[in-house]
């Protein structure tokens, strides 16, 4: 054990020999790479009108709800997620995104069904039954619908 004067002397010696103290702040914390994907899906959902608020605060509320289910306490900011917690949050967000896209596709299909040539349009837009189940396939169909609704008919992929 060292006394306070001895600790100060040791610290001075370290500084004199080039030692530099580094402060770890929460903003410098290594966050999960998955958080970027979570933010991307959140932004897509907002841009498509599938969620009302695309703010960071709204995303953080979602993160708290999802992580409370996982660990009981909840993580209050997306930036603080570890890979172990971020993975399930991303998967639940993608499932929600998929459900919302499918609901929007079904609503449009019902509207189209009342118009002449509905079968032709549904086939062209790839919205006949059965609808795709895979997230990426649903995303592709939904994007094609968005392009078509915006008048970008040539951009169907």
MOUR-V884328 format. One record per helix or strand. SS is the DSSP state (a for helix, b for strand). FROM is the first residue (numbers start at 1). TO is the last residue. If there is no record, write none. Layout:
ss/from/to
SS/FROM/TO
SS/FROM/TO
This chain:
ss/from/to
a/4/16
a/26/28
a/34/47
a/56/71
a/78/80
a/83/113
a/118/124
a/135/149
a/153/155
